[in-house]
Amino acid sequence: MAKTFFSLQKFLRRAQCFLFFLTIAYLMTGSLLLLQRSYLVIQQTYRGTSGSQSPSAEGGVQFPERKMVHNNIYWNPNGISGATLQTKQLLSQKYGVIDQPIWLISRSSELRQIRRRWFHNFVKNQEASTDTTSKTMKHIQGNKGTYVGCFVENQEKRTLTATVFYDLRKMTANHCQEACAERTYVYAGLASGSECYCGNSLPIKKAKEEECNNECKGEKGSICGGVNRLSVFRSEELKGSTKQRRNVTYRGCFRAPENVSQIFPISFPNLTVEMCSEFCSEKEYPLAIVRRTECFCGYPTAQHNFHERLNDSLCARFLNDTTGLEAVKENSYCSVYQTPIQDTRCTNRNFLPVKSKVFTALSSFPGAGNTWVRHLIEHATGYYTGSYYFDGTLYNKGFKGEKDHWRSGRTVCVKTHESGKREIELYDSSILLIRNPYKALIAEFNRKCGGHLGYATDRHWKSREWPEFVNSYASWWASHAIDWLQYGKKLLVVHYEDLKMDLIGKLRQMVAFLNMPINEDRLLCVENNKDGNFKRLGSIQMTLEPFTQEMKNMIDGYIRTVDKALKARNLTGLPKEYMPR
């Protein structure tokens, strides 16, 4: 009996040791797998984030290695050869049979991987320090302007109404002051450590200095306001030294309305053009209107929108006339000048007061102008747009909806570049933005190589990345449009080129589609600020033709395919300027 008990005890001890070592081995294996998975995720994020692409050995941007191989028999100078291109008939309950080329269907999984590699990036937010005393002293030290004080910010009725920019990583007091001085504003106000506002009037209510306790994101130990608190600087000292200060621009000669003093209530007599523009800038008006020697300040309005420009000689003849003839006096003309001041009637934006149960997509191929259209929609409706991705650069430009989850319901529409049946059916309605693929490919390649406002260099265009980019992305341009035409529910198609030609008309159409009230003054304000902060800096003349003849034949075939899909859904085809190339 004792021997049996001893054997059992010995066995249990061995089993205990075995289980102990087995547990250690299991934990080590799990740790190795977790480390391997983390390495793969980090590696994929490093290669594919839209905000920071890793440079190739040649200093360019790495693109997907997998190439789109096209058999030459599929293509000819007239585009797709219908006799040899394999297609699949897709049955739609609403729009009948649509022929889709096999190459569009077979590449869905590959394109989905490309999209995810390019359009997910992350921004690390630095946490503000809590040392209030040392921060307050930094208000005065190291800044070019004069620190005025800490003020209460009324978000509903802002005194510093011009929203210049946000910057979650590089905001400093000097950066904000220089931006306001460039726009000829007197005061620069910083809030929440990363937001910059400008104006010519101080906020009414002062706050305690310790309430401005948020550290500037780009300068440790320096203060940039707080929650609903503004650190205000007077930037007059910077005005004379700002190198790129914005100038007054001439908008044209217009017929003056009979009730000009009622439409433009701010006026001064006996002023020159320079004195008038400076006076209107100080009063924070975007337009300076000169009639004879009278000066008026104001905005474009429904009563006088400044769309019907006259011959400039009419204003010149009127101003130079000294005869005092009655006929000249009856023909009243005015010269209109654009001041550096921002039209702020449409800059105030908020999240939807009630969460929307209808999810509307603003879908486009990359490079089709999605960011610009978001700027137009936000200022026309007064509500933020969301995004399926998070782009810290766009958040810094004022798109606060970037930080919201795309299904939050607090935004008026959601930016997406996704395609495919599953992704499209997540939305109840959608605005499909289409742009000439030649222009869209160039714009997207510029963005990848030079950022949102930069350009690719000649080295980029001559490198192997460009043909690989065209092979991968040109077919995506076609498959993206066809997928949304096939699976989109309630759909509004907007062509980028039509929007450029008829901004107010197309924007009014989009606002109505979003079930938002149409405010004519807001639309005119958008027209006044149509470029925003998203126009590429300057212009660059390309020294070479980027598209080879083989590329043109391929892209022309895709254009004809999308044109056919649009007409199959009883929509207007692509603009004629897309073809021929």
Solvent accessible surface area in square Angstrom, and as a share of the most:
residue,aa,sasa,rsa
1,M,202,0.90
2,A,82,0.64
3,K,168,0.71
4,T,95,0.55
5,F,129,0.54
6,F,129,0.54
7,S,61,0.40
8,L,99,0.49
9,Q,71,0.32
10,K,94,0.40
11,F,128,0.53
12,L,102,0.51
13,R,151,0.55
14,R,154,0.56
15,A,31,0.24
16,Q,127,0.57
17,C,74,0.44
18,F,133,0.55
19,L,107,0.53
20,F,121,0.50
21,F,134,0.56
22,L,96,0.48
23,T,73,0.42
24,I,66,0.33
25,A,51,0.39
26,Y,163,0.62
27,L,109,0.54
28,M,118,0.53
29,T,75,0.43
30,G,35,0.34
31,S,59,0.38
32,L,118,0.59
33,L,110,0.55
34,L,114,0.57
35,L,120,0.60
36,Q,109,0.48
37,R,168,0.61
38,S,46,0.30
39,Y,130,0.49
40,L,97,0.48
41,V,81,0.47
42,I,120,0.61
43,Q,68,0.30
44,Q,88,0.39
45,T,43,0.25
46,Y,136,0.52
47,R,104,0.38
48,G,4,0.04
49,T,8,0.05
50,S,12,0.08
51,G,50,0.48
52,S,77,0.49
53,Q,34,0.15
54,S,6,0.04
55,P,86,0.54
56,S,12,0.08
57,A,115,0.89
58,E,93,0.42
59,G,38,0.36
60,G,5,0.04
61,V,12,0.07
62,Q,78,0.34
63,F,13,0.05
64,P,12,0.08
65,E,153,0.69
66,R,163,0.60
67,K,114,0.48
68,M,23,0.10
69,V,132,0.76
70,H,34,0.15
71,N,80,0.41
72,N,116,0.59
73,I,106,0.54
74,Y,52,0.20
75,W,31,0.11
76,N,50,0.26
77,P,108,0.68
78,N,110,0.56
79,G,0,0.00
80,I,41,0.21
81,S,24,0.16
82,G,67,0.64
83,A,100,0.77
84,T,58,0.34
85,L,17,0.08
86,Q,115,0.51
87,T,68,0.39
88,K,102,0.43
89,Q,130,0.58
90,L,32,0.16
91,L,143,0.71
92,S,14,0.09
93,Q,190,0.85
94,K,153,0.65
95,Y,53,0.20
96,G,33,0.31
97,V,79,0.46
98,I,7,0.04
99,D,47,0.25
100,Q,6,0.03
101,P,4,0.03
102,I,68,0.35
103,W,21,0.07
104,L,9,0.05
105,I,60,0.31
106,S,79,0.51
107,R,13,0.05
108,S,50,0.32
109,S,66,0.43
110,E,14,0.06
111,L,4,0.02
112,R,63,0.23
113,Q,108,0.48
114,I,1,0.01
115,R,4,0.01
116,R,77,0.28
117,R,57,0.21
118,W,5,0.02
119,F,12,0.05
120,H,64,0.29
121,N,11,0.06
122,F,150,0.62
123,V,27,0.15
124,K,179,0.76
125,N,72,0.37
126,Q,97,0.43
127,E,164,0.74
128,A,48,0.37
129,S,49,0.32
130,T,128,0.75
131,D,76,0.39
132,T,41,0.24
133,T,107,0.62
134,S,55,0.35
135,K,3,0.01
136,T,36,0.21
137,M,110,0.49
138,K,75,0.32
139,H,2,0.01
140,I,128,0.65
141,Q,102,0.46
142,G,67,0.65
143,N,24,0.12
144,K,107,0.45
145,G,11,0.11
146,T,69,0.40
147,Y,41,0.16
148,V,47,0.27
149,G,1,0.01
150,C,0,0.00
151,F,8,0.03
152,V,39,0.23
153,E,15,0.07
154,N,82,0.42
155,Q,98,0.44
156,E,152,0.68
157,K,160,0.68
158,R,64,0.23
159,T,43,0.25
160,L,3,0.01
161,T,42,0.24
162,A,0,0.00
163,T,23,0.14
164,V,9,0.05
165,F,25,0.11
166,Y,11,0.04
167,D,20,0.11
168,L,11,0.06
169,R,110,0.40
170,K,141,0.60
171,M,0,0.00
172,T,28,0.16
173,A,0,0.00
174,N,36,0.19
175,H,77,0.34
176,C,0,0.00
177,Q,0,0.00
178,E,68,0.31
179,A,12,0.09
180,C,0,0.00
181,A,0,0.00
182,E,42,0.19
183,R,31,0.11
184,T,11,0.07
185,Y,1,0.00
186,V,20,0.11
187,Y,23,0.09
188,A,0,0.00
189,G,0,0.00
190,L,0,0.00
191,A,1,0.01
192,S,40,0.26
193,G,0,0.00
194,S,7,0.05
195,E,23,0.10
196,C,0,0.00
197,Y,2,0.01
198,C,0,0.00
199,G,0,0.00
200,N,24,0.13
201,S,58,0.38
202,L,64,0.32
203,P,11,0.07
204,I,172,0.87
205,K,135,0.57
206,K,116,0.49
207,A,19,0.15
208,K,130,0.55
209,E,58,0.26
210,E,95,0.43
211,E,60,0.27
212,C,0,0.00
213,N,61,0.32
214,N,31,0.16
215,E,24,0.11
216,C,2,0.01
217,K,36,0.15
218,G,36,0.34
219,E,57,0.25
220,K,170,0.72
221,G,21,0.20
222,S,3,0.02
223,I,1,0.00
224,C,0,0.00
225,G,0,0.00
226,G,0,0.00
227,V,114,0.65
228,N,60,0.31
229,R,56,0.20
230,L,6,0.03
231,S,0,0.00
232,V,0,0.00
233,F,1,0.00
234,R,83,0.30
235,S,0,0.00
236,E,74,0.33
237,E,112,0.50
238,L,12,0.06
239,K,42,0.18
240,G,78,0.75
241,S,78,0.50
242,T,31,0.18
243,K,196,0.83
244,Q,147,0.65
245,R,102,0.37
246,R,108,0.39
247,N,121,0.62
248,V,58,0.33
249,T,76,0.44
250,Y,89,0.34
251,R,59,0.22
252,G,0,0.00
253,C,0,0.00
254,F,7,0.03
255,R,126,0.46
256,A,10,0.08
257,P,21,0.13
258,E,181,0.81
259,N,67,0.34
260,V,6,0.03
261,S,72,0.46
262,Q,143,0.63
263,I,30,0.15
264,F,1,0.01
265,P,91,0.57
266,I,52,0.26
267,S,53,0.34
268,F,99,0.41
269,P,86,0.54
270,N,120,0.61
271,L,26,0.13
272,T,76,0.44
273,V,48,0.28
274,E,123,0.55
275,M,99,0.44
276,C,0,0.00
277,S,9,0.06
278,E,111,0.50
279,F,31,0.13
280,C,0,0.00
281,S,10,0.07
282,E,102,0.46
283,K,102,0.43
284,E,37,0.17
285,Y,41,0.16
286,P,0,0.00
287,L,0,0.00
288,A,1,0.01
289,I,0,0.00
290,V,7,0.04
291,R,45,0.17
292,R,114,0.42
293,T,79,0.46
294,E,56,0.25
295,C,0,0.00
296,F,6,0.02
297,C,0,0.00
298,G,3,0.02
299,Y,54,0.21
300,P,3,0.02
301,T,25,0.15
302,A,64,0.50
303,Q,136,0.60
304,H,28,0.13
305,N,50,0.26
306,F,12,0.05
307,H,85,0.38
308,E,144,0.64
309,R,130,0.47
310,L,48,0.24
311,N,97,0.50
312,D,59,0.31
313,S,65,0.42
314,L,47,0.23
315,C,6,0.03
316,A,47,0.37
317,R,121,0.44
318,F,17,0.07
319,L,85,0.42
320,N,115,0.59
321,D,45,0.23
322,T,131,0.76
323,T,93,0.54
324,G,45,0.43
325,L,103,0.51
326,E,115,0.52
327,A,64,0.49
328,V,19,0.11
329,K,100,0.42
330,E,130,0.58
331,N,57,0.29
332,S,24,0.15
333,Y,14,0.05
334,C,2,0.01
335,S,6,0.04
336,V,0,0.00
337,Y,37,0.14
338,Q,37,0.17
339,T,5,0.03
340,P,16,0.10
341,I,5,0.03
342,Q,47,0.21
343,D,0,0.00
344,T,33,0.19
345,R,62,0.23
346,C,0,0.00
347,T,9,0.05
348,N,68,0.35
349,R,27,0.10
350,N,79,0.41
351,F,48,0.20
352,L,21,0.11
353,P,112,0.70
354,V,118,0.68
355,K,133,0.56
356,S,35,0.23
357,K,186,0.79
358,V,86,0.49
359,F,30,0.12
360,T,12,0.07
361,A,0,0.00
362,L,0,0.00
363,S,0,0.00
364,S,0,0.00
365,F,4,0.02
366,P,1,0.01
367,G,19,0.18
368,A,1,0.01
369,G,18,0.17
370,N,7,0.03
371,T,26,0.15
372,W,34,0.12
373,V,0,0.00
374,R,0,0.00
375,H,9,0.04
376,L,0,0.00
377,I,0,0.00
378,E,0,0.00
379,H,12,0.05
380,A,2,0.01
381,T,14,0.08
382,G,7,0.06
383,Y,54,0.20
384,Y,15,0.06
385,T,0,0.00
386,G,1,0.01
387,S,4,0.03
388,Y,49,0.19
389,Y,15,0.06
390,F,49,0.20
391,D,12,0.06
392,G,2,0.02
393,T,46,0.27
394,L,2,0.01
395,Y,28,0.10
396,N,18,0.09
397,K,58,0.25
398,G,2,0.02
399,F,3,0.01
400,K,45,0.19
401,G,0,0.00
402,E,4,0.02
403,K,99,0.42
404,D,27,0.14
405,H,121,0.54
406,W,40,0.14
407,R,97,0.35
408,S,27,0.18
409,G,6,0.06
410,R,81,0.29
411,T,13,0.08
412,V,13,0.08
413,C,2,0.01
414,V,4,0.02
415,K,16,0.07
416,T,1,0.01
417,H,8,0.04
418,E,2,0.01
419,S,3,0.02
420,G,8,0.08
421,K,105,0.44
422,R,155,0.56
423,E,5,0.02
424,I,2,0.01
425,E,73,0.33
426,L,71,0.35
427,Y,8,0.03
428,D,60,0.31
429,S,10,0.07
430,S,2,0.01
431,I,1,0.00
432,L,1,0.00
433,L,2,0.01
434,I,5,0.03
435,R,42,0.15
436,N,9,0.04
437,P,1,0.01
438,Y,1,0.00
439,K,99,0.42
440,A,0,0.00
441,L,0,0.00
442,I,32,0.16
443,A,17,0.14
444,E,1,0.01
445,F,1,0.00
446,N,12,0.06
447,R,32,0.12
448,K,7,0.03
449,C,26,0.16
450,G,31,0.30
451,G,34,0.33
452,H,52,0.23
453,L,42,0.21
454,G,19,0.18
455,Y,58,0.22
456,A,3,0.02
457,T,65,0.38
458,D,61,0.31
459,R,124,0.45
460,H,16,0.07
461,W,15,0.05
462,K,145,0.61
463,S,14,0.09
464,R,135,0.49
465,E,3,0.01
466,W,6,0.02
467,P,51,0.32
468,E,18,0.08
469,F,1,0.00
470,V,0,0.00
471,N,36,0.18
472,S,1,0.01
473,Y,0,0.00
474,A,1,0.01
475,S,1,0.00
476,W,0,0.00
477,W,6,0.02
478,A,0,0.00
479,S,5,0.03
480,H,3,0.01
481,A,3,0.03
482,I,3,0.01
483,D,23,0.12
484,W,2,0.01
485,L,1,0.00
486,Q,21,0.09
487,Y,57,0.22
488,G,7,0.07
489,K,94,0.40
490,K,109,0.46
491,L,30,0.15
492,L,22,0.11
493,V,29,0.17
494,V,5,0.03
495,H,16,0.07
496,Y,32,0.12
497,E,21,0.09
498,D,46,0.24
499,L,0,0.00
500,K,116,0.49
501,M,167,0.75
502,D,70,0.36
503,L,19,0.09
504,I,24,0.12
505,G,26,0.25
506,K,56,0.24
507,L,0,0.00
508,R,83,0.30
509,Q,82,0.37
510,M,1,0.00
511,V,1,0.00
512,A,54,0.42
513,F,33,0.14
514,L,15,0.07
515,N,122,0.62
516,M,38,0.17
517,P,112,0.70
518,I,70,0.36
519,N,72,0.37
520,E,73,0.33
521,D,61,0.31
522,R,38,0.14
523,L,1,0.01
524,L,12,0.06
525,C,0,0.00
526,V,0,0.00
527,E,47,0.21
528,N,28,0.14
529,N,27,0.14
530,K,94,0.40
531,D,58,0.30
532,G,36,0.35
533,N,48,0.25
534,F,36,0.15
535,K,133,0.56
536,R,54,0.20
537,L,133,0.66
538,G,69,0.66
539,S,98,0.63
540,I,87,0.44
541,Q,153,0.68
542,M,69,0.31
543,T,106,0.61
544,L,51,0.26
545,E,98,0.44
546,P,13,0.08
547,F,4,0.02
548,T,74,0.43
549,Q,118,0.52
550,E,125,0.56
551,M,19,0.08
552,K,38,0.16
553,N,28,0.14
554,M,10,0.04
555,I,1,0.00
556,D,10,0.05
557,G,0,0.00
558,Y,1,0.00
559,I,3,0.02
560,R,94,0.34
561,T,12,0.07
562,V,0,0.00
563,D,32,0.16
564,K,121,0.51
565,A,4,0.03
566,L,0,0.00
567,K,118,0.50
568,A,35,0.27
569,R,16,0.06
570,N,137,0.70
571,L,61,0.31
572,T,114,0.66
573,G,11,0.10
574,L,19,0.09
575,P,28,0.17
576,K,187,0.79
577,E,104,0.47
578,Y,2,0.01
579,M,43,0.19
580,P,121,0.76
581,R,113,0.41
